[in-house]
């Protein structure tokens, strides 16, 4: 398999076949991000021949190993795979015609595959026409994971995300119209000290105008190699306490008015939890309220300080 550096995937893609479509990020400017600093380049699309070779190799994993090789090769309807996740920071940033060629390869080697997912930036959607989005939906692209981070425009601008809250709403409505589902990643702490609760309310306001099937909350962890660390040292930005991050997530859950799965599952979360809104709102809030009294700021800060890698 052609994998480059650390391979990232959402927790809910654990059962998907992971095929690398890109390495690195087209934007590569977010002030907090250090995920792709190990790479010798900012962004690199995988050659189609590498993707085809990986699909061919993976095909052998989904066949009965006791069957003869020639039977496995030609009876593709025996392949048991429903979803493929294209790895890379934002493969949806590839041109639509390139993504469609990848979809054709997927169908050639896994004709039973019903959907293809990947990470996407908000700007990746805006660069595609409505007709292209509809073609991608027909080709199986569905369940995109979008790192919205926040609905706080001031925080989005400071972190150099390259879009605003209105862009999130506009582009997600275009996905809705095309029939492409999506999930959000939210980053608690991105608004900075004393602004987390307000940022959470703004985020809920944005989310309530969209239709994500899932919202995953992660907690901002700042590494010395990030631009944000330099901002802190220069006094341009101040980090939220761990307690404020939990207050922020509590506020987000309290103000979400859409039916959505919610989870805190990544390594950046010292305490993991998940539930369904609005049904589990009270239980989630009760669990969040218990974290600081039960664990305390000092232990939570120690966890983050010793989190060597996300």
N, C-alpha and C positions, 0 to 999 in steps of 0.2 A: 504493500500500500504506500502511496505517496503522501506522507504527512510531513509538515514543516513546523518545527517548534512545538509549543504546547497547543493542544487541540481543545477548544472551548465549545461546550454545548450546554443548552438549558437542561435542568434536571428532568423535565418532562420528555426529553428526547432520548432517554436512556435506552429505549428499545429500538430506536431507529438505526439504520445503517448509516455510518458517518463516512461521507466521501468529501475529500478536500476539493473545493472549487476555487478558493482564493487563499492567499496568505497575506497577513497584514491588513491595513485599513486604508480606504481611499481618503479619509479625512485626516487622520493622524495628527490631530491638533488639540484634542480635549486636554485641559490642563491637569486633570487628575489621573489620566490613563497611563499605565505602564505595562499593559498586557502584551504589547508586541515589540518591546524594546530589544528583545533578544534577536530579532530578525535583522539581516543585513540590508533590508530594503523596507520601504513603507507599504507598498502594495504590489502583489504579484498574482495574476490569474493563472490557475493551473492549465497547462496545455490540455486540449481535448483528448489527445492520445493517452495522457496520464489518467484522466478520468475514466476513459474507456477501459484501460488496463485494470484499474482498481475495481470497476464494476464486474469485469470478467473474473478477477480473482475472488471477489466477494460472492459471486454466483455459486461457487463450489461450496460455500458455507451453508447454503440453504437447500441443498439436495441431500437425498438419502445416500450416505457414503458407500452403502453396500450395493448400489445399483452400478451397472457397467458405465464406464466413462462416456461411451458413445450415446447411451440412453440419456444420461444427464445433460449432455451437450445439446441435444435436439428437442427434448421434451420440456420446453421452458415453462409450460403451464404448471409444472410441478413445483416451481419456485414459490416459497412461502415468505413473502416480504411485503408489507403494506406501506411503509414509509421510509424515505431517505432524507437525511438532514445534510445539507451542503455546508461544510465547515469553512470558516474564515470569518473575519470581523464583520464583513457586510457583502456577501456574494450577490445580494440583490442589486448592488451597484453595477454589476456587469450589464452590458447592453442587452436589451430584450432578445435580440436574435441569437445572442450567445447562450442565454439561459434556455431558450427554446431548443437549441442544439443539444444542450445537456439533458433536457427532458426527453428528447428523442433517444438518446443513448440509454437513459434509464428504462424507457419502455422496451428497447431492444433486448436488454439483458434481464429486466425484471418486469415483464408485462403485467404482473399482478399488483405492482406498486400503484397505489391510488393517490399518494400525495408526496410533495417535495417541500421541505421547509428549509429555512436559513435565517441568519441574522440580517436585518436591514436597518439602514439609517432612514430618517424621515426624508432626507434629500434624495435618496435613491428612488423613492416613489415619485417624487415631483418631477424627476427627469424622464419619466415614462408617460406616454400618452394613455388616454383611457382605453384606446383600442389595444395597445400593447399589454396593459394590465388584464384586460379581458382574455387576450390570447394566452397569457401566462396562467391565468386561472384555469382555462380549458386544458392546458398542458399539465396541470396537476399541482401548480404552486399554490400552497395554502398553509396557514398556520405560521406566518412570519413572526419572528421575535424582534421587537423594536425597542432599542434602548432610549426611551423617551427621557429618562432620568428625572424630569420634573416639569411642572407647568409654570414654574417661576421664571418669567422672562428675564429678570435681572440676573439670576443665577445662570440661565442658559447662555446669556451674552458673556458674562464674566468667564465662564468655563470654555468659551469658544466652541460651542456645540454646532453652530452653523445654521440654526433654525430657531424659530420662536414658538410659543404655545399655539398661536393661530395656525401655524404650518402643520403642527401635529393634528389638529382637528380637521383641517382641510384635506390633508393627504390620507388620513384614515377613513374619511368619508368616501374618498375615491376608491379605497380598497373595499369598503362595504359595497359600493355600487358594482365593482367588478366581481364580487363574490369571493374575495380572499380574506380569510380570517387572520387575526393577529393577536399577539400577546405583548404586554408592556413590561419592561424592566424599569423599576423606580429606584432612585438612589437617595436614600435617607442621609442627610448631612450636607447635601450639595448647596443648600441655600446659605450655609454658614452660621456662625454663632448668633443666637437670639433671633434667627429668622426661619427656623425649621418649621414651626407650627404654621406660620403664614404661608410658607412654601407648600406645605401639605394641603392647605385649603385651596390654593391655586391649582395644585395638581388634581385634586378631586374635581374641581370645576371643569378642567380639561377632560378628564376621564369620563365624566358624566355626559359629555357631548359626543362620546365615541362609543364603540362597541367591542372592546377587547374581551376575549374569552377568559383571559388570565392576566393577573397583575402580580409580578414577583418583586418583592422589596429586598434590596440589598443595602448594606451599610457602607458608606464611604470609608475607605481605608487609604491613608496617604503614605506613599513611599518617598524616600529621599530623592529618588531619581526623577520624580514628577515635577512639572512646572509649578504645580500648586504648592509643593513644599517650599519652593523658592519664594512664592507669594507670601506664605506664612512667615518666613524668616524676614522678609522685607516689610512686614506689617501691613500688607495689602489685603489680607484675608485672615479670618480667625475661625478655627475649627469648632464645631459643636461638641458638647459633652456627650457621653454615651446616653445619659438620661434624656437629653434633649432629642436625640435620635429616636428613642422609644416614644417620647411624647409626640414627635412628628408623625410616626407611623400610626399611632393611636388616632391622631387627628384625621389622617387620611382615611382610615377605616370608618371613622365616625361620619364622614361626609360623602362617602361613595354611595350613590343612589342607584347604581346599575347592578344587574345580576352578573356576578363575576367570581371566578375562583381566585383566591388570594393565598399567597404563600411567602414565607421567609425561609429559604432552603439552602442558600449558598454558604460558602465558608466564611464570608464576611459577617454572617449573623451568628453571634455566640449562642443565641437561643433560637431554635427553629420551630416554626408552627405553620399550620395551614388550615384553611376552612373555606366555606362558601358564603358569599354575601348575597343577600342580607341575612340569610338564615343563621349564620354563626357569628354575627357581629358582636353580640354580648359576650360570648365565650372568648373571642379573640381579644377584645378590649380588657376583659378580666385577666387574661394571661399576660398581656402587655403591662398592665398595672402592677403585676406581681414581680416583674423582673428586677427592677431597681431595689425594692425592699429585700428581695430574696438573695440577690447576687451582689449588688452594690457597684458604685461607679469605679472603685479602685480595681476590682477583679475584672470588670468588663474592659477597662483601659489596658490592663495587663494582657488580656486576650488579644486585643487589637495590636498592641505593641509587639507581640510575639508571633503575629500572623505573617509568616515570611513570604507567602505567596497566595494569591487568590485561587 
